[in-house]
Amino acid sequence: MSDFDDLLSANREFADHFDLGGFDGVAHAGLAIVTCMDSRIDPLGMIGLKPGDAKIFRNPGARVTAAALEALVLGVHLLRVDRIIVVPHTRCAVASNTEGELRRRVSESAGQDASWQPFHVVDDQAQALAEDVQKVRSHPLVPDTVRVGGFLYDVDTGLLTQKV
C-alpha cells in the first residue's frame, strides 16, 4: 500500500472523464492569476473560469516574486496572456503573523529550531499588493497593452474587491 493510494484512485476516476487531452496549453481567457497557496481559494471558480482558461501561479501571500515574474513574462509572450490579476486574501497567515511567530509555530510543529528559515511575511497587505502590481506593470518585458489589477479575495464570502 502506498501513502498515495487515495490520490491515485481519485486520479483514475478523474482520468475516466478527462477531456483536456491534446490541449494547446495557452490561456484561453487571456488571463494570468498570481494568488496564495491557501486551499480556501479556487482561482478559476472564483471568477467563473474553467481549466485551460488561465495561467495560475501560487505562493504564500500571493507575492509577485522573481519566479512569479518569470511565469508572467512567459504567459504574456508565449501563452496569450493579456490580463494579469494579483489576488491575496483575507485571514492570510503570512499577512497576520510576524516572521518570529511563524518561525516559533513551525519550530513547535517540527520539533526543531526553524529560526533560520525565512518566511516572507506581509506587514501591510494593501501596500504589498500595490507594490506587486507596480512590479508587473513596470517590468520591461510586460508591455503596456497588458492590463494588470490587484484584488483582495475574502475567504469568508468568496467576493473579490479590486484594490489597485
C-alpha positions as CSV (number, residue, x, y, z in Angstrom):
1,M,0.0,0.0,0.0
2,S,1.2,3.5,-0.9
3,D,0.7,6.6,1.2
4,F,-0.9,8.0,-2.0
5,D,-3.3,5.3,-3.0
6,D,-6.3,7.5,-2.3
7,L,-4.9,10.1,-4.7
8,L,-4.1,7.6,-7.4
9,S,-7.6,6.1,-7.0
10,A,-9.2,9.6,-7.4
11,N,-6.9,10.3,-10.3
12,R,-8.2,7.2,-12.1
13,E,-11.7,8.5,-11.7
14,F,-10.6,11.9,-12.9
15,A,-8.9,10.3,-16.0
16,D,-12.1,8.4,-16.8
17,H,-13.8,11.8,-17.7
18,F,-10.6,13.7,-18.8
19,D,-11.3,15.9,-21.8
20,L,-8.2,18.2,-21.9
21,G,-6.0,15.7,-23.8
22,G,-4.3,17.4,-26.7
23,F,-4.9,20.8,-25.2
24,D,-2.6,23.5,-26.5
25,G,-1.7,25.0,-23.1
26,V,-2.4,28.6,-23.8
27,A,-4.6,30.8,-21.5
28,H,-7.9,30.7,-23.5
29,A,-9.4,33.6,-21.4
30,G,-6.1,35.5,-21.8
31,L,-5.7,35.7,-18.0
32,A,-2.8,35.0,-15.6
33,I,-3.5,34.9,-11.8
34,V,-1.0,35.3,-9.0
35,T,-2.6,34.1,-5.8
36,C,-1.9,32.5,-2.5
37,M,-1.3,28.8,-1.9
38,D,-4.2,28.8,0.6
39,S,-6.6,25.9,-0.1
40,R,-9.7,28.1,0.5
41,I,-9.0,29.7,-2.8
42,D,-10.4,28.2,-6.1
43,P,-8.6,30.5,-8.5
44,L,-10.7,29.5,-11.6
45,G,-14.0,29.0,-9.8
46,M,-13.9,32.4,-8.1
47,I,-14.1,34.2,-11.4
48,G,-16.2,31.7,-13.4
49,L,-13.4,30.2,-15.4
50,K,-12.5,26.5,-16.2
51,P,-9.3,24.6,-16.7
52,G,-7.5,25.9,-19.8
53,D,-8.7,29.5,-19.3
54,A,-5.9,31.0,-17.2
55,K,-2.3,30.5,-16.1
56,I,-2.1,30.3,-12.3
57,F,0.9,31.0,-10.1
58,R,0.6,30.3,-6.3
59,N,2.8,31.1,-3.4
60,P,2.5,32.1,0.3
61,G,0.9,35.6,0.4
62,A,0.3,35.9,-3.4
63,R,3.6,37.8,-3.8
64,V,5.0,38.8,-7.2
65,T,8.4,37.2,-6.7
66,A,11.1,36.7,-9.3
67,A,9.6,33.3,-10.1
68,A,6.1,34.8,-10.5
69,L,7.5,37.5,-12.8
70,E,9.2,34.7,-14.9
71,A,5.9,32.9,-15.2
72,L,4.0,36.1,-16.1
73,V,6.6,37.1,-18.8
74,L,6.3,33.6,-20.3
75,G,2.5,33.8,-20.1
76,V,2.4,37.2,-21.8
77,H,4.8,36.3,-24.7
78,L,4.1,32.6,-25.3
79,L,0.7,31.7,-23.8
80,R,-1.7,34.5,-24.9
81,V,-1.9,36.3,-21.5
82,D,-3.2,39.9,-21.9
83,R,-4.6,40.4,-18.4
84,I,-2.9,39.7,-15.1
85,I,-4.5,39.8,-11.6
86,V,-2.7,39.6,-8.3
87,V,-5.0,38.2,-5.6
88,P,-4.0,38.0,-1.9
89,H,-6.8,37.1,0.6
90,T,-8.2,37.9,4.0
91,R,-7.0,36.0,7.0
92,C,-3.7,35.1,5.3
93,A,-1.1,33.6,7.7
94,V,1.8,35.5,6.2
95,A,-0.1,38.7,6.5
96,S,-1.4,38.2,10.0
97,N,1.8,36.8,11.7
98,T,5.3,38.1,12.2
99,E,8.2,36.2,10.9
100,G,9.1,35.4,14.5
101,E,5.6,34.0,15.2
102,L,5.8,31.8,12.1
103,R,9.3,30.6,13.0
104,R,8.1,29.7,16.5
105,R,5.0,27.9,15.3
106,V,7.0,25.9,12.7
107,S,9.7,25.1,15.3
108,E,7.0,23.8,17.7
109,S,5.4,21.7,14.9
110,A,8.8,20.4,13.6
111,G,10.2,19.7,17.0
112,Q,13.4,21.5,15.9
113,D,14.7,25.0,15.5
114,A,13.3,26.8,12.5
115,S,14.8,30.3,13.3
116,W,17.0,30.0,10.2
117,Q,14.0,29.5,7.8
118,P,12.9,32.7,6.1
119,F,9.1,33.4,5.9
120,H,8.3,36.4,3.8
121,V,5.6,38.0,5.9
122,V,3.5,40.8,4.7
123,D,3.4,43.7,7.1
124,D,0.9,45.8,5.1
125,Q,-1.2,43.8,2.7
126,A,-2.6,46.8,0.8
127,Q,0.9,48.3,0.3
128,A,2.4,44.9,-0.7
129,L,-0.4,44.5,-3.3
130,A,0.2,48.0,-4.7
131,E,3.9,47.3,-4.9
132,D,3.4,43.9,-6.5
133,V,1.0,45.3,-9.2
134,Q,3.6,48.0,-9.9
135,K,6.3,45.4,-10.3
136,V,4.3,43.7,-13.0
137,R,3.3,47.0,-14.7
138,S,6.8,48.3,-14.8
139,H,8.6,45.1,-15.9
140,P,10.3,45.8,-19.2
141,L,9.0,42.5,-20.7
142,V,5.4,43.1,-19.8
143,P,4.0,45.5,-22.5
144,D,1.7,48.4,-21.6
145,T,-1.0,46.7,-23.5
146,V,-1.3,44.0,-20.7
147,R,-3.9,45.1,-18.1
148,V,-2.8,44.4,-14.5
149,G,-5.1,44.6,-11.5
150,G,-4.8,43.9,-7.8
151,F,-7.7,42.4,-5.9
152,L,-8.4,41.1,-2.4
153,Y,-10.3,37.8,-2.0
154,D,-12.5,37.4,1.0
155,V,-12.2,33.8,2.2
156,D,-15.4,34.1,4.2
157,T,-17.7,35.5,1.5
158,G,-15.9,34.4,-1.8
159,L,-16.0,38.0,-3.0
160,L,-13.2,39.8,-4.8
161,T,-12.7,43.6,-4.3
162,Q,-10.5,45.5,-6.7
163,K,-7.8,47.4,-4.7
164,V,-5.4,48.5,-7.5
